[in-house]
C-alpha cells in the first residue's frame, strides 16, 4: 500500500510541475495523461492542486512509515 501511495504522490507532484512548466514555458508534458485531470479553463490552479495533493499523499505515506504501518503480514 505504501508503494502505491508513494507512486501516486510522485505522479501527482511531477505531473503538476510538468503541467505548470509546459503551460508557462514549453509545450512538453512528461506525464501527458495528467492534463486530462485538469479542467481546460483552470490549468494553473488545477496543477497547483495536483502538487498539493501529491505533497499531502507523500506526507501521509511518510507518517504511515513512521508509525510502523507495515503491510507485511
JOGIFEN-V627884 format. One record per residue. N is the residue number from 1. RES is the residue in one letter. PHI is phi in radians with two decimals (none if undefined). NEAR is the number of other C-alpha atoms within 8 Angstrom. D_LAST is the distance of its C-alpha to the last C-alpha in whole Angstrom. Layout:
{{N RES PHI NEAR D_LAST} {N RES PHI NEAR D_LAST}}
This chain:
{{1 X none 5 12} {2 X -1.14 9 14} {3 X -1.15 6 15} {4 X -1.16 7 17} {5 X -1.14 11 18} {6 X -1.13 11 20} {7 X -1.14 8 21} {8 X -1.11 10 23} {9 X -1.16 14 24} {10 X -1.08 10 26} {11 X -1.12 10 27} {12 X -1.16 13 29} {13 X -1.18 14 30} {14 X -1.20 11 32} {15 X -1.14 16 33} {16 X -1.17 14 35} {17 X -1.15 10 36} {18 X -1.08 12 37} {19 X -1.13 12 39} {20 X -1.11 12 41} {21 X -1.14 9 42} {22 X -1.22 11 43} {23 X -1.28 10 45} {24 X -1.81 6 47} {25 X -2.13 6 47} {26 X -2.19 7 47} {27 X -1.82 6 46} {28 X -1.68 6 43} {29 X -1.83 9 39} {30 X -1.31 7 36} {31 X -1.88 10 34} {32 X -1.17 7 37} {33 X -1.29 6 34} {34 X -1.29 10 34} {35 X -1.19 8 37} {36 X -1.39 6 37} {37 X -1.50 6 35} {38 X -1.90 10 38} {39 X -1.09 8 41} {40 X -1.10 5 44} {41 X -1.49 4 46} {42 X -2.22 8 44} {43 X -1.21 12 42} {44 X -1.08 8 42} {45 X -1.13 7 41} {46 X -1.11 10 38} {47 X -1.21 14 37} {48 X -1.15 10 37} {49 X -1.15 9 35} {50 X -1.10 12 32} {51 X -1.12 14 32} {52 X -1.11 9 32} {53 X -1.15 11 29} {54 X -1.15 14 27} {55 X -1.16 10 28} {56 X -1.13 9 26} {57 X -1.15 12 23} {58 X -1.13 12 23} {59 X -1.17 8 23} {60 X -1.20 8 21} {61 X -1.14 11 18} {62 X -1.13 8 19} {63 X -1.16 8 19} {64 X -1.07 10 15} {65 X -1.16 10 15} {66 X -1.18 7 17} {67 X -1.36 6 16} {68 X 1.43 6 12} {69 X -1.37 7 10} {70 X -1.23 6 8} {71 X -1.50 6 6} {72 X -1.40 3 4} {73 X -1.53 3 0}}
